[in-house]
Amino acid sequence: MMQWPDLLSLKRQGDRLKRLRIEQDPTRLGFEVDYDRILFSTPFRSLQDKTQVIPLSNTDFVHTRLTHSLEVSVVGRSLGRMVGKQLLERHPELGAAHGYLATDFGAIVAAAALAHDIGNPPFGHSGEKAIGTFFSQGKGAEFAAELSPLQKQELLDFEGNANGFRILNASRAGVPGGLRLSYATLGAFTKYPKKALPKKPSKHIADKKYGYFEGQEALFQDLAAELGLAKRAEGFARHPLTFLVEAADDICYTIIDFEDGINLGLISEDYALEYLIKLVKDSINTKTYHAMAHREDRLSYLRALAINTLITDAAQVFMAHEDAILAGTFDAALLDKSQYKAQIEDIISLSVQKVYQAPEVIEKEVAGYKIIADLLEVICTAFVAKAKDRPGPYDALILKLVPPMHQADTTDTYELLMAAATYVASLSDSAAVHLHNKISGKML
């Protein structure tokens, strides 16, 4: 059984002394420092130009990864505080003996939620698939014989969550430990506490994907030991607060992607009331709703009520299953146990039909596949040629386009390919297009 005092560890990578909550500076709490470090980091800023749903959209009200992440963090903060208040009532020793407050739970969830998309490639989830396709069907498949089964699987199923874990913790010259976030926040960030193999060994939610690359395994093992994560057959149990981070993300993309679809004209506004009324029927003031003259105001009102309803419901599910969550046996997302599951599925189904499969989305995803494949081909070729001391003139030029911090000083094929993949993943949508134009010989 996992224990809350361990799970709320303030330890940071490289620490030699214990950090105690009760000794924290109240004006600069460790979990709040985590949020600040993520917010001001370069990888987070690049999310302002990474696709959420509509790639390279020219509209000003469609969400990017950055606005989505900020909204998820706000929902996560509320959800964490709500659950934290109830946990402190259930476990008063957390406050009396250790000094934890409900706001600490909110701060941990908010920081982890802020970072939840930080490792995602350009062009939305199709970016991950495009990288994997390059190594399974594209030129990258030629390197398969030089990789271990685990290394090969990491590239075939390139995972934004694992890349995010790498980004948050990657050491650089003069910057050991990367952002050096608290272990509590890193634990809450890790949705899938396992390696890439075996792939989906069970139907447990923690086994759906993988959460760290081969190079970060030692760090993750230290993290799991410090937090006291429960051991499972093929990995570890999730940090309990991970379920809240996931719920915040699920709530936002369910409701806000739906709202984007309406704002884009892909979904009729009539659907908003029809589909959301079942979520907000106990809290909506129909007189207030009908008095609003503008669509944006009506949608904002329904959105706020719907999100509040789902936050309250997710908190109730978490508290009802706390024992199973701490034991590592709770095997589903919180919204899968929601009393509103049917309504959520109806909204997502309509979004899939009208938004995620809209011609604009499909067309841009196709372009994204081509751009990512072309970039990986020339960069992987240049990296490998350099490692073998056989770079041609074109390879030498490509190497000059890739920042030194993204080039691996090694002859190991896996490290070279992963360096190429993580560099391409770091690019914003526009940066990827711009770089592709350069290698395609287009004058900008």
PyMOL commands that set and color helices and strands:
alter all, ss='L'
color gray80, all
select helices_A, chain A and resi 4-7+21-23+30-39+42-49+65-90+93-96+102-114+125-136+139-146+149-156+160-169+183-189+205-207+214-227+242-263+269-280+286-291+295-320+322-327+334-337+341-356+359-387+393-401+404-406+413-426+429-439
alter helices_A, ss='H'
color red, helices_A
select strands_A, chain A and resi 231-232+235-236
alter strands_A, ss='S'
color yellow, strands_A
deselect
rebuild
show_as cartoon
